[in-house]
Amino acid sequence: MTKNKHVMPGFRTSVGWSVTWVSLLVLLPLAALVGKTASGGWEHFWETITDPEVVATYRVTFGISFIAALINGVFGFLAAWIFARYDFPGRRLLEAATDLPFALPTAVAGIALTALYSPSEWIGQYLEPLGIKVAFAPAGVLIAMIFIGFPFVVRAVQPVIEDLSADVEEAAACLGANRWQTIRFVILPPLLPALFTGIIMSYGRAVGEYGSIVFISGNIPFQTEITPLMIFQKLEQYDYTGAAALGFTMLLASLVIVLIGNRLQSWGNRFRKIA
Amino acid sequence: MSIEIKSLHKSFGAFPAVNDVTLHIETGEMVAFLGPSGSGKTTLLRIIAGLEFADRGEVYFHGENVTPKSANERKAGFVFQSYALFNHMTIFENIAFGLRVAPRGKRLSQEKIRERVNSLLETIQLPGLANRFPSQLSGGQRQRVAFARALAVEPRVLLLDEPFGALDAKVRRELRRWLAEFHEKTHLTSLFVTHDQEEAFEVADRIVIIDKGAIQQIGTPDEIRSGSGNTFVKEFLALHI
């Protein structure tokens, strides 16, 4: 028999704790969800998740979230770049403001956005004559999703930009690369894994968002209703198995998103592997 | 290619990093900038490369005034103490980088790029490592790759900023000898910054001793050793010899 060769002591104890902890807090509720879904029967499950109104919500929840995540990818990256590379008066305040959506109750965000974009309010009154409808329209859902997902990209990317050393950029310049080539071939590739992480997290957050969206979207069936709202409505109607069915569908979708995210990340990280 | 530096000034705030430096470097020379840390020798090298811009004064490459030109227009071969390799690229791609970003009209064909990179891998005695990543190489190997990368674009001048500073003594001696041999063969105009006297005296044709941003003495290793320098030079050399 070979002896236990782990460097860290207490390996068994810590693994035991971790497994128990994850099981109790994550796996058990998920299993309960699956159990609840199954208790309704296959027919009820299928009927619930293919109901036309529900199917329309998938488009909003997964589609608009995706657009929001991409927009956050671009502007979150820019913000992270500026926070990491430039110092200007008020930078710290702006950085703190970026983190606000993390801590803000989402209903507050919803009220604030509605107060801005409703047809008679601050921004809304100028958009209305232009024929642009934000509140109570898909654009409102998009803005709410951008709002709550933004800090994820900034926080994921900024530390990696801060870690980049200036000398690789200088090396690229001495080799004749112009600014664009330096960004495209030298700066961006090492940042991709972090950027993917940020985008995926922001996507996941937008898919699960409820509080801020229900205020600004107006919850118009087939237009601005989101899947979490459907779950809430089913619960209000005491249709617990129906709610569980939708929950299960979202669970599967989230799982796929997380898996894709991990794939992208390990692809972006491939050059870090040491043989 | 010859390099001409005329009355160069550079301050960081109130601190003068380079103070009225005038210097002429002949084609094919190997010159060492020697001085204590904070003496301004690295700043001087970076101004020559176009990575830093002087407040006053001019830099000429072979008679051409390059003062307003940026680093990517001057295309001086630059080797950093920290290697500054592109960690996400293979060794091959690192060396090929300068060839791939060349303007379309001047870009070599894939075939020619492969030939050039492979021959450089031979030159730095690391054939067979083309598909590795920098993180898989030792410090000495990485610095040799950095050399090859700088040489790939056939620069008219090679600028080395403490190139062996991060290496252990044995590797440092090996690479130093390799650099001297390489210079013997190619006579590529080279400037290197060092605080290591042994290195300067062994490799350089001429040594420029710098302190407080100003040139204290210029001469061949023999001239410098003869003790004709000012008080600073005498004290600086006495510290080590």
Contacts between the chains, C-beta under 8 A, distances in Angstrom:
chain1	res1	chain2	res2	distance
A	165	B	82	6.9
A	165	B	84	7.3
A	167	B	80	5.0
A	167	B	82	5.5
A	167	B	84	3.9
A	168	B	84	5.0
A	168	B	85	7.6
A	168	B	86	6.1
A	170	B	51	5.2
A	170	B	71	6.8
A	170	B	78	7.2
A	170	B	80	7.5
A	170	B	84	7.0
A	171	B	78	6.7
A	171	B	80	6.4
A	171	B	84	4.2
A	171	B	85	7.9
A	171	B	86	7.8
A	171	B	146	7.9
A	171	B	149	7.6
A	172	B	86	7.8
A	172	B	97	7.1
A	172	B	101	7.6
A	173	B	50	7.8
A	173	B	51	7.2
A	173	B	70	7.2
A	173	B	71	4.0
A	173	B	72	4.6
A	174	B	49	6.0
A	174	B	50	7.9
A	174	B	51	7.4
A	174	B	71	5.3
A	174	B	72	7.3
A	174	B	74	7.8
A	174	B	75	6.7
A	174	B	76	6.0
A	174	B	77	7.0
A	174	B	78	4.1
A	174	B	150	7.3
A	175	B	72	7.8
A	175	B	75	7.3
A	175	B	97	5.6
A	175	B	98	3.5
A	175	B	101	6.6
A	175	B	149	7.0
A	175	B	150	7.5
A	175	B	152	7.8
A	175	B	153	5.9
A	176	B	72	5.3
A	176	B	75	5.0
A	176	B	98	5.7
A	176	B	101	5.8
A	176	B	102	6.1
A	176	B	153	6.1
A	177	B	72	6.0
A	177	B	97	7.4
A	177	B	98	7.7
A	177	B	101	4.3
A	178	B	72	5.8
A	178	B	101	7.6
A	181	B	101	4.7
A	185	B	86	7.8
A	185	B	97	7.3
A	185	B	100	8.0
A	185	B	101	7.2
A	186	B	86	5.9
A	189	B	88	4.6
A	190	B	87	6.7
A	190	B	88	5.2
A	271	B	87	6.4
A	271	B	88	4.3
A	271	B	89	7.4
A	271	B	133	5.2
A	271	B	135	7.7
A	272	B	87	7.6
A	272	B	135	6.8
A	273	B	133	7.8
A	274	B	135	5.5
A	274	B	136	6.0
A	275	B	132	7.7
A	275	B	136	5.7
